[in-house]
Amino acid sequence: MENILLLLAAILCGSSSLLSLFCASKWTKKLAIILWCSSVLLIVISIILMISYLISSRFEFQYVYNHTSLDTTLIYRISSLWSGQEGSFLLWALILGIMGFFVLHLKGAGAQKSFGIYSAISFSIFLMCFLTQPFAKMECMFSDGLGLTSALKDPWMVVHPPLVFISYSAMAILFSLFPTVKNKRDSDASSLIVNWLRISWFFLGFGILSGSI
């Protein structure tokens, strides 16, 4: 049932992208924003559910069984959300969803198309969330899980993936800026591009540093 939330999120996000890219009227713009906000809300709900399952040791879920155990401390139960592929896509989708509101505040003739491009990028990640099936259940019930691998039981690994995914999302915004900046004056366009370059490289630098430590 939980995986259906992710499918719905992908469908709503994809619909928002199509409306933003190919429809220019005011009501379609408003509808695209509503669809986007709904898709992000579904991702947030999915994240909350997954974290609650990790904390409460719901070992009937494969992801919980594979990445936590009864002796896993609370902070690592939460960070185990991004210790596997399925959970990492969920985290990435959440960060994309939050940072998408920065794209919504872009001004200019091409801002709607920029949002459409960003929504298309987000759609691909939302869809991967569904395809990886993070809420798949075990065939039999276990009283304990396999636990987090020792390499991931480190404070630096708690912050490393979120930093990197913030950087990736900032780069997605940077990629989406073209329709917005192409008609702006050189100084305005350069300022917008440079700001998002700095943000993406800042988080990527600290993400790589924390991972290497």
VOMI-913648 format. One record per residue: residue number from 1; x, y, z of N, C-alpha, C in turn. Coordinates in steps of 0.001 Angstrom, whole numbers, plus 500000, padded with zeros to 6 digits. Layout:
! VOMI-913648
NUM	X	Y	Z	X	Y	Z	X	Y	Z;
...
This chain:
! VOMI-913648
1	500826	498794	500000	500000	500000	500000	500866	501264	500000;
2	501936	501260	500832	502795	502446	500930	503463	502772	499601;
3	503824	501728	498836	504473	501970	497550	503551	502673	496559;
4	502234	502522	496739	501280	503204	495863	501383	504718	496042;
5	501701	505155	497260	501899	506586	497495	503005	507139	496603;
6	504055	506349	496428	505184	506779	495603	504808	506817	494126;
7	503996	505858	493692	503521	505867	492304	502655	507096	492054;
8	501775	507395	492983	500922	508580	492852	501762	509852	492828;
9	502798	509895	493665	503686	511060	493695	504361	511255	492344;
10	504810	510170	491735	505465	510245	490423	504482	510713	489349;
11	503265	510191	489386	502252	510571	488394	501905	512053	488512;
12	501706	512520	489745	501371	513931	489962	502523	514844	489547;
13	503740	514433	489868	504918	515225	489504	505089	515283	487987;
14	504908	514138	487315	505001	514108	485857	503938	514965	485202;
15	502730	514939	485753	501641	515767	485220	501951	517247	485404;
16	502527	517597	486549	502923	518976	486796	503971	519437	485786;
17	504906	518544	485472	505946	518874	484497	505355	519121	483110;
18	504455	518256	482682	503842	518399	481358	503057	519701	481251;
19	502287	520017	482285	501511	521255	482266	502421	522476	482219;
20	503510	522435	482970	504429	523578	483016	505172	523770	481703;
21	505477	522674	481037	506252	522755	479793	505404	523110	478581;
22	504166	522637	478560	503381	522744	477325	502106	523573	477439;
23	501787	524069	478625	500602	524910	478789	501007	526207	479477;
24	500572	527321	478918	501048	528610	479418	499974	529431	480120;
25	498754	528937	480225	497689	529736	480830	497847	529804	482353;
26	497173	530775	482968	497301	530981	484411	496722	529816	485207;
27	495581	529286	484736	494947	528217	485514	495754	526932	485450;
28	496424	526674	484295	497266	525475	484219	498513	525629	485093;
29	499006	526867	485210	500153	527110	486089	499768	526822	487538;
30	498586	527290	487937	498117	527033	489298	497898	525541	489532;
31	497326	524865	488520	497097	523425	488631	498421	522681	488757;
32	499429	523105	487982	500753	522472	488043	501355	522606	489440;
33	501176	523777	490058	501699	523998	491406	500978	523108	492417;
34	499658	522980	492266	498881	522119	493163	499328	520672	493033;
35	499523	520226	491792	499970	518851	491560	501353	518627	492162;
36	502233	519604	491983	503593	519506	492540	503557	519408	494059;
37	502809	520298	494686	502720	520300	496149	502126	518980	496659;
38	501157	518442	495932	500549	517165	496324	501560	516031	496230;
39	502372	516046	495167	503381	514992	494993	504437	515061	496087;
40	504847	516286	496446	505838	516451	497514	505254	515996	498852;
41	503981	516302	499089	503322	515875	500328	503315	514352	500442;
42	503077	513663	499329	503089	512195	499336	504484	511650	499641;
43	505499	512321	499122	506880	511920	499431	507169	512118	500918;
44	506731	513238	501467	506929	513521	502894	506246	512450	503743;
45	505022	512096	503381	504294	511056	504114	505046	509729	504040;
46	505574	509399	502867	506328	508151	502690	507580	508137	503555;
47	508278	509275	503609	509476	509394	504439	509129	509201	505918;
48	508062	509848	506356	507637	509732	507753	507306	508280	508084;
49	506600	507613	507177	506258	506209	507398	507512	505348	507503;
50	508462	505552	506576	509672	504739	506578	510482	504962	507855;
51	510637	506218	508267	511387	506500	509493	510697	505888	510704;
52	509374	505963	510743	508643	505367	511860	508818	503852	511890;
53	508858	503219	510712	509080	501766	510648	510494	501409	511093;
54	511469	502251	510715	512859	502008	511117	513017	502152	512627;
55	512390	503167	513186	512512	503409	514626	511799	502326	515435;
56	510648	501898	514940	509841	500924	515696	510180	499469	515358;
57	511240	499257	514568	511726	497904	514233	510640	497043	513584;
58	510068	497556	512517	509065	496795	511776	509777	495872	510780;
59	510225	494736	511278	511068	493846	510483	510300	493079	509401;
60	509001	493292	509318	508277	492667	508211	508579	493357	506880;
61	509183	494557	506969	509601	495268	505760	511058	494922	505441;
62	511319	494567	504196	512667	494141	503797	513719	495197	504102;
63	513389	496459	503834	514384	497514	504040	514751	497642	505518;
64	513757	497584	506378	514009	497668	507828	514836	496475	508284;
65	514494	495290	507800	515222	494070	508171	516676	494125	507705;
66	516912	494623	506509	518258	494621	505927	519179	495680	506508;
67	518614	496741	507103	519458	497874	507483	519404	498256	508958;
68	518576	497597	509753	518554	497897	511182	518467	496604	511991;
69	518674	496742	513288	518506	495621	514224	518060	496209	515560;
70	517744	495362	516497	517249	495824	517786	518289	496617	518565;
71	519574	496334	518344	520620	497047	519073	521134	498286	518331;
72	520504	498644	517208	520896	499852	516479	520394	501081	517228;
73	521296	502031	517494	520907	503239	518231	519988	504117	517381;
74	519278	505025	518051	518242	505820	517377	518786	506618	516205;
75	519925	507297	516382	520459	508140	515306	520786	507318	514069;
76	521285	506091	514279	521630	505248	513134	520397	504553	512545;
77	519358	504406	513338	518100	503917	512769	517540	504943	511791;
78	517649	506210	512175	517167	507271	511280	518059	507374	510048;
79	519386	507374	510261	520307	507509	509121	520318	506272	508228;
80	519800	505155	508732	519719	503971	507871	518737	504186	506728;
81	517944	505261	506823	517069	505618	505702	517870	505777	504426;
82	519086	506359	504533	519907	506539	503334	521111	505597	503310;
83	520980	504440	503958	522075	503460	503926	521908	502462	502783;
84	520774	502480	502114	520531	501571	500993	519973	502327	499806;
85	519911	501668	498663	519474	502333	497436	518042	502854	497540;
86	517140	502023	498057	515728	502409	498109	515531	503644	498985;
87	516150	503639	500159	516015	504770	501062	516726	506010	500550;
88	517842	505819	499853	518570	506960	499296	517733	507696	498259;
89	517003	506947	497445	516110	507585	496482	515006	508365	497193;
90	514509	507820	498311	513493	508533	499085	514045	509861	499615;
91	515272	509813	500159	515897	511031	500666	516097	512044	499547;
92	516589	511580	498408	516828	512460	497265	515515	513092	496805;
93	514450	512278	496757	513144	512792	496346	512654	513870	497306;
94	512868	513652	498611	512448	514635	499599	513189	515959	499410;
95	514502	515884	499208	515300	517102	499032	514925	517812	497734;
96	514708	517041	496666	514241	517640	495412	512911	518356	495615;
97	512030	517718	496367	510724	518313	496617	510833	519627	497375;
98	511654	519661	498404	511815	520881	499201	512456	521991	498364;
99	513504	521650	497618	514223	522663	496849	513446	523116	495620;
100	512435	522334	495240	511598	522733	494113	510855	524039	494369;
101	510636	524369	495641	509932	525613	495955	510791	526838	495645;
102	512121	526655	495587	512980	527744	495124	512739	528011	493640;
103	512518	526951	492875	512260	527094	491435	510914	527777	491216;
104	509953	527481	492072	508634	528105	491959	508708	529621	492125;
105	509728	530108	492821	509850	531542	493069	510678	532258	492002;
106	511097	531535	490969	511829	532187	489885	510907	533160	489149;
107	511459	534270	488705	510693	535277	487981	511188	535347	486538;
108	510298	535742	485638	510688	535912	484252	509833	535107	483308;
109	510006	535370	482018	509172	534743	481001	509356	533235	480942;
110	510560	532776	481226	510828	531337	481112	510753	530583	482418;
111	510278	531235	483485	510273	530604	484804	509402	529351	484844;
112	508266	529391	484146	507378	528236	484154	508028	527032	483478;
113	508736	527279	482382	509429	526177	481706	510580	525648	482558;
114	511242	526535	483276	512293	526079	484199	511711	525138	485240;
115	510538	525514	485761	509877	524643	486729	509477	523322	486082;
116	509068	523370	484819	508719	522138	484101	509911	521206	483944;
117	511072	521779	483645	512292	520971	483511	512671	520361	484855;
118	512609	521175	485907	512942	520679	487246	511960	519577	487671;
119	510695	519761	487352	509685	518744	487682	509950	517448	486931;
120	510431	517558	485685	510752	516361	484903	511908	515591	485537;
121	512913	516321	486021	514028	515686	486722	513517	514999	487996;
122	512681	515715	488730	512124	515159	489970	511265	513935	489683;
123	510522	513986	488582	509679	512841	488203	510508	511574	488055;
124	511688	511696	487443	512526	510512	487231	512966	509910	488565;
125	513255	510755	489552	513659	510260	490875	512453	509711	491632;
126	511320	510403	491546	510100	509914	492193	509728	508543	491642;
127	509882	508390	490330	509557	507101	489704	510509	506012	490175;
128	511804	506359	490322	512769	505380	490830	512422	504963	492259;
129	511870	505898	493038	511427	505547	494396	510401	504420	494340;
130	509469	504544	493407	508445	503503	493284	509031	502201	492755;
131	509879	502296	491741	510408	501090	491088	511295	500273	492024;
132	511972	500922	492958	512829	500178	493890	512031	499526	495020;
133	510760	499887	495153	509864	499259	496129	510436	499252	497558;
134	510624	500425	498155	511214	500477	499498	510342	499855	500581;
135	509044	499741	500323	508144	499194	501338	507777	497730	501067;
136	508621	497051	500299	508368	495630	500051	508451	494851	501358;
137	507595	493822	501485	507532	493062	502739	508233	491717	502608;
138	508685	491219	503746	509346	489917	503814	508303	488801	503661;
139	508768	487660	503189	507870	486509	503099	507613	485906	504468;
140	508604	485970	505370	508398	485512	506753	508804	486590	507726;
141	508289	486513	508919	508542	487532	509953	509755	487141	510786;
142	510636	488102	511038	511833	487884	511853	511763	488750	513102;
143	512355	488262	514182	512345	489002	515445	513456	490040	515524;
144	514432	489962	514631	515532	490922	514607	516007	491092	513168;
145	516696	492211	512919	517188	492490	511583	518674	492252	511447;
146	519186	492431	510239	520607	492200	509966	521483	493306	510543;
147	520916	494499	510701	521672	495605	511280	522423	496416	510244;
148	522854	497583	510669	523613	498485	509812	525052	498016	509711;
149	525623	498059	508514	527022	497671	508351	527918	498615	509150;
150	529004	498086	509714	529858	498872	510596	530448	500098	509922;
151	530669	500036	508616	531241	501186	507901	530308	502395	507942;
152	529007	502142	508116	528036	503235	508126	527713	503726	509535;
153	528269	503062	510547	528046	503505	511938	529083	504551	512297;
154	528936	505697	511687	529900	506775	511868	529158	508102	511724;
155	529410	509059	512613	528688	510349	512533	528837	511046	511185;
156	530012	510896	510549	530206	511540	509253	529308	510936	508174;
157	529014	509651	508310	528142	509005	507335	526676	509358	507570;
158	526384	509947	508729	525023	510437	508978	524752	511671	508116;
159	525781	512519	507945	525585	513779	507212	526032	513716	505752;
160	526880	512750	505415	527439	512699	504060	526385	512596	502956;
161	525481	511603	502958	524502	511505	501865	523564	512711	501748;
162	523010	513253	502861	522157	514439	502699	522878	515618	502045;
163	524148	515828	502421	524903	516927	501813	525066	516733	500310;
164	525372	515520	499916	525572	515225	498494	524268	515380	497720;
165	523160	514921	498294	521880	515017	497600	521381	516457	497524;
166	521720	517286	498513	521414	518713	498403	522174	519309	497227;
167	523433	518910	497082	524238	519385	495961	523646	518946	494624;
168	523276	517673	494523	522676	517183	493277	521402	517942	492934;
169	520596	518232	493952	519340	518952	493722	519605	520387	493293;
170	520631	521005	493879	521012	522360	493465	521491	522360	492019;
171	522201	521299	491618	522641	521182	490225	521452	520985	489292;
172	520415	520309	489774	519198	520151	488977	518532	521510	488755;
173	518546	522357	489785	518020	523717	489622	518864	524476	488613;
174	520177	524353	488744	521097	525023	487820	520816	524604	486379;
175	520593	523311	486166	520291	522794	484833	518968	523353	484309;
176	518035	523603	485236	516692	524046	484847	516614	525540	484554;
177	517669	526285	484822	517600	527743	484732	517576	528300	483314;
178	517962	527520	482324	518160	528071	480976	516965	528868	480451;
179	515735	528332	480512	514608	529127	479987	514415	530450	480716;
180	514818	530498	481984	514658	531724	482768	515730	532751	482438;
181	516973	532305	482282	518081	533255	482128	518321	533678	480686;
182	517787	532947	479718	518142	533247	478320	517630	534616	477869;
183	516574	535119	478498	516035	536424	478115	516376	537526	479111;
184	517180	537193	480125	517563	538198	481120	518805	538962	480670;
185	519031	540098	481291	520276	540830	481057	521456	540012	481578;
186	522599	540227	481020	523776	539420	481341	524077	539405	482839;
187	523996	540557	483498	524339	540632	484920	523352	539832	485768;
188	522059	539928	485450	521047	539192	486212	521205	537693	486025;
189	521420	537286	484784	521578	535866	484495	522829	535311	485163;
190	523918	536065	485073	525172	535604	485666	525044	535463	487171;
191	524379	536415	487810	524217	536376	489264	523429	535141	489695;
192	522343	534852	488972	521517	533691	489303	522291	532391	489123;
193	523009	532291	488027	523782	531077	487748	524905	530889	488774;
194	525629	531974	489053	526759	531894	489984	526283	531512	491378;
195	525147	532050	491803	524627	531723	493137	524351	530236	493276;
196	523712	529637	492279	523393	528210	492363	524631	527342	492146;
197	525605	527870	491386	526890	527159	491273	527571	527087	492638;
198	527569	528195	493339	528212	528238	494659	527517	527305	495638;
199	526184	527313	495615	525434	526441	496519	525743	524974	496238;
200	525709	524599	494960	525929	523192	494601	527352	522751	494931;
201	528330	523600	494650	529718	523224	494928	530023	523243	496422;
202	529388	524144	497164	529575	524185	498616	529137	522866	499250;
203	527929	522436	498942	527416	521204	499542	528135	519972	498989;
204	528498	519999	497721	529238	518869	497165	530610	518764	497814;
205	531268	519908	498030	532588	519896	498673	532526	519316	500081;
206	531566	519787	500872	531443	519277	502225	530949	517831	502241;
207	530136	517480	501237	529688	516086	501143	530834	515133	500869;
208	531701	515509	499931	532865	514678	499621	533836	514636	500795;
209	534024	515787	501464	534921	515846	502620	534424	514941	503753;
210	533144	515025	504061	532591	514193	505140	532668	512715	504791;
211	532440	512375	503520	532538	510985	503094	533950	510453	503166;
212	534911	511305	502797	536306	510867	502815	536818	510679	504240;
213	536353	511552	505147	536750	511403	506560	536216	510099	507119;
